[in-house]
Amino acid sequence: MFTESEDVSMIRETARRIARERLEPVAAALDRGESRDAFLDNLKLLAENGFMSLNVSEEYGGTNAGTAAFAATTEELGRACASTGVTTSVTNLVGEVIQACGSAAQKQAHLPKLADGTYPAGAFCLTESGAGSDPSAMKARAQKSGNGWVLNGVKLYITSASYAGIFVVWAVTDPDAPKGKGISCFLVEAGTPGMSVGTPERKMGQTGSATCEVRFDDCRIPADAIMGAENDGFRIAVAELAGGRIGIAGLALGIARAAMEAAIAYVKEREQFGRKIADMQGIQWAIADRETELEAASLLIAKAAHLKDAGQPFAQAASMAKLYASEAAQRATYTALQLHGGAGYIADLPLERYARDARITTIYEGTSEVQRLIIARNILAAA
């Protein structure tokens, strides 16, 4: 577990090369709302190199590389461009959901399009205005109508919604069922009549990734759009989010590593009081603390990925990895910015972008507070 396999190392190196050559040069422009074409070109390149379906079977065009490779990929992409990294992470999550719960026809229809980039991305439609940390409180409805379903409702903060090709959508199908028991999961293709995507939200960070409202107004979908068993959708959401948290943990780690690499290079060059500031004990201790935390985050991610790939229970480990890595990333990015002094606050350097990009990792795919609840409940239940 302490040494990556040769296959994972090869995947990491390929991701790192693409990140440095293609993602990093446009990251600042994406942050300013520019270079959308380059962003989409890079998503296509990542798909062509197998990075959009890392846990999808080769039968459907996937890489079948496993969770450790997925975490390594999001880390390397996060170092260069968090907006591209989160798009890749969520698209992989969508592919895993379809593979785990979809019918043979659904897998054949959609997984190859995610794998080869025909769909630039996939979208995960769960959150609503009154259903964030508690998704079981969702109000979106799906009602049977003739030979199909009619969807109504509004989903918020949906990553990649403006360019996703396929949407995994959760809606209440039995309003009389106990909370969380009457929810089903559906596949909805982009462009389906009755579905509309709002203007991307203005955000603090990861601004190159579109985050939009998705509205369903009498959106008619066929009977075979349901994924998995009717009224079993909430279980699907909970199970699949656990795997997605490993990707976000890797992304947070990548952002943090980029920030600390920049800080270490800077303090070795910057002079004050007649000497390099890297020679000052206070600077050294700050670096030591942050780097120790990032190494611990890396090990937590590796453990969660190992458990998932081994088919063992991994939800607690995934929550621990996501919690620790995302909060360590807050400390690392702010420490790196502080070590740059005033220069770190200027937009000409990427430090302030790293700090903004890292902030959301403690919020999406389950806040730090939710991760603590999951961890505590698992520990107390086992005691």
PATOR-157825 format. One record per residue (C-alpha): residue in three letters; z, x, y. Coordinates in pm, whole numbers, plus 50000, padded with zeros to 5 digits. Each point is the difference from the previous one (the first is absolute). Example, Ala and Ser with C-alpha at 12.3 -4.5 7.8 and 13.67 -1.06 7.14 Angstrom:
% PATOR-157825
ALA507805123049550SER499345013750344
***
This chain:
% PATOR-157825
MET500005000050000PHE500525029550233THR496435012749953GLU496924978850057SER497554996749717GLU496695017850037ASP498214966850048VAL502354988750278SER499725033950170MET496214997549994ILE500124965150149ARG502445011750267GLU497735029050095THR496984977350028ALA501964975450215ARG501245028850217ARG496485013450050ILE498604966250100ALA503004993950224ARG499575032950185GLU496214998850025ARG499444963150073LEU503224981750087GLU501885024150223PRO497125005550248VAL499844962750085ALA503704990849972ALA500735003150374ALA496894980050090LEU500974972549756ASP503434999250161ARG498254992850332GLY498004971649846GLU496815020349963SER497855012949710ARG500044968049792ASP496705009449835ALA501425033849896PHE503064982549860LEU497894977049784ASP497825029449893ASN503145018249889LEU501184969949800LYS496655000049823LEU500295037449931LEU503484995249855ALA498694972449774GLU497125021849882ASN502535026749905GLY502154975749802PHE502884995750245MET499854962350046SER500694991649635LEU502315027149875ASN501824977449755VAL497024979049896SER498365004349661GLU496775019649972GLU498514968549846TYR499924985550352GLY499005031950179GLY503555011750066THR501435034849971ASN502914990749769ALA501845030150139GLY503484985050012THR502814995250250ALA500775036950053ALA496415005050116PHE500314969250222ALA503125013850169ALA498435034350043THR496934984050157THR501924979350254GLU502035030750091GLU496915021150068LEU498214972350191GLY503184993150197ARG500135036150116ALA496624995750166CYS499694963350094ALA502684974249924SER497634971350088THR497585010449728GLY502895007049766VAL501494965250026THR496594983849953THR499545020249682SER503504991849878VAL499634962350047THR496524999849845ASN501385017249691LEU502794974149990VAL497454971750009GLY498075016249714GLU503145002949791VAL500894963550057ILE496564988549891GLN500045022649694ALA503504989049899CYS499644962750059GLY496334991150034SER497784983849742ALA497235019749832ALA497494983850235GLN502095008050309LYS500385036249897GLN496295003949937ALA499064982850325HIS502315018650237LEU501395032849863PRO496665018749997LYS499454990050364LEU503375014350099ALA499335031449798ASP496565008150143GLY500664989750358THR497874968550001TYR503234984650129PRO501145024350275ALA503594989649922GLY502184973749837ALA502634978750177PHE503394987849881CYS500824966250164LEU503704993049952THR501885001350333GLU500374969850229SER501884994150325GLY502974985449813ALA499515019549680GLY500285037550049SER502895015949814ASP500334966549820PRO496444992449884SER501264971549779ALA500404980050323MET496224998950055LYS498424967750127ALA496325006149915ARG498844972849760ALA497354998049731GLN499224965049877LYS497734990149715SER496894982050116GLY497254990549759ASN498915030749808GLY501885024650218TRP502695006250258VAL500424995350373LEU501975026850185ASN501834993950328GLY502325023550184VAL500285031650207LYS500765035349880LEU501175026850242TYR499785038050028ILE497325003349732THR498845036049962SER496225005450000ALA499294962750047SER497065005150238TYR498005021149752ALA501464990849659GLY497604986249742ILE502554982249783PHE503354984050083VAL502904994049761VAL501684968850143TRP503304983549912ALA500614963050063VAL502364972349892THR498484978649724ASP503114980249905PRO502094991650309ASP502604982249785ALA500755030549788PRO503095021550066LYS499465026150269GLY497675027449879LYS499034981149685GLY497094979250128ILE497815027750145SER496605010349865CYS497685029250065PHE496314996850090LEU496985022050060VAL497984991550310GLU496845018850097ALA499295009750360GLY497804974850174THR501254970049804PRO499634969050224GLY503334989150139MET501455035250009SER500075017950335VAL501335034050103GLY501635004850337THR499655028450248PRO501825031749887GLU503535002250133ARG500905025950264LYS502485022649825MET502355028950069GLY498465022249732GLN497425001949721THR497714983950255GLY496815010049817SER500934976049720ALA499254963650086THR502984976449965CYS499014963850046GLU500914963749965VAL498124982349721ARG499674962350032PHE499034975049732ASP498814966150127ASP498924977349714CYS498675031249828ARG498394988549675ILE500075023849706PRO498954994249637ALA502434991949721ASP499525034649852ALA501185016750322ILE503594997249879MET501315032849861GLY502524999249720ALA501884968549904GLU500474971350244ASN503385001850178ASP500585035749876GLY498795017550315PHE503345010250147ARG500825020949694ILE496635017450040ALA500735008150365VAL503435014649927ALA498725021049711GLU496995014050182LEU501835007950324ALA502215024149807GLY496975021249910GLY498684998550355ARG503265014650128ILE499275032549820GLY496785003050199ILE501764993550330ALA502655025649910GLY497225025449945LEU498394990350329ALA503285004550190LEU500485033949837GLY496505010850103ILE500574990550364ALA503315018550000ARG498515031249843ALA497235001050260ALA502594997950278MET502195027449856GLU497035022949931ALA499034996950365ALA503595006450112ILE500415030949783ALA496785015050131TYR501064992350358VAL503515015049986LYS498615032249851GLU497835004250310ARG502114984950280GLU502245024350192GLN503044991950213PHE502825022450121GLY497945030249899ARG499544991849632LYS498224976849760ILE501864967149974ALA499585001949622ASP502635027850012MET502614976450144GLN502544986549754GLY499914964450133ILE496254998249946GLN500325014849651TRP502664975149896ALA497964970550124ILE497025012049796ALA502185006449694ASP501494965150010ARG496684982250043GLU498195020249733THR502844994049752GLU499714962750061LEU496245000649948GLU500405018749674ALA502534973949886ALA497554972450097SER497285017149798LEU502205000449691LEU500954963450038ILE496314990850027ALA499185021049693LYS502724982749798ALA498824965150098ALA496395008749919HIS501025015149665LEU501954968849900LYS497144976950096ASP497415020749812ALA502315001249697GLY500264961949995GLN503735000950073PRO501944979250258PHE499275015950337ALA500834974650273GLN503325016350095ALA498485034750004ALA497094987650212SER502404984450251MET502045032050013ALA496865020650059LYS498684976850268LEU503374997250176TYR500735037250003ALA496495012550075SER499404975750286GLU503345007050167ALA499635037449947ALA496614997150168GLN501674985250311ARG502325029850021ALA497285025549927THR497514986850255TYR502604997750275THR501375034549917ALA496495014450010LEU499334983350334GLN503315013250138LEU499205035449887HIS496804998150204GLY501984990950309GLY497974983350274ALA496755009149827GLY500924977349710TYR500054969950229ILE496465005850124ALA497184981549828ASP497865031649985LEU502155010449704PRO500394977449694LEU503815000449992GLU500494967450187ARG497374983749774TYR501815012249689ALA503254984750130ARG498314966750072ASP498144999749669ALA503155007349801ARG502034972250159ILE498354971249813THR500635015749659THR503614987750017ILE498734964550059TYR496864990649805GLU499974993649625GLY503714992650028THR502325011550276SER502645026749942GLU502584972249997VAL498144981949721GLN499735032349802ARG503765004450026LEU500524964649869ILE497695006549704ILE501705033049918ALA503524985450027ARG499194969349792ASN498505021349724ILE503005023349996LEU502554971850003ALA498154980649730ALA500035030649773ALA503655008750063
***
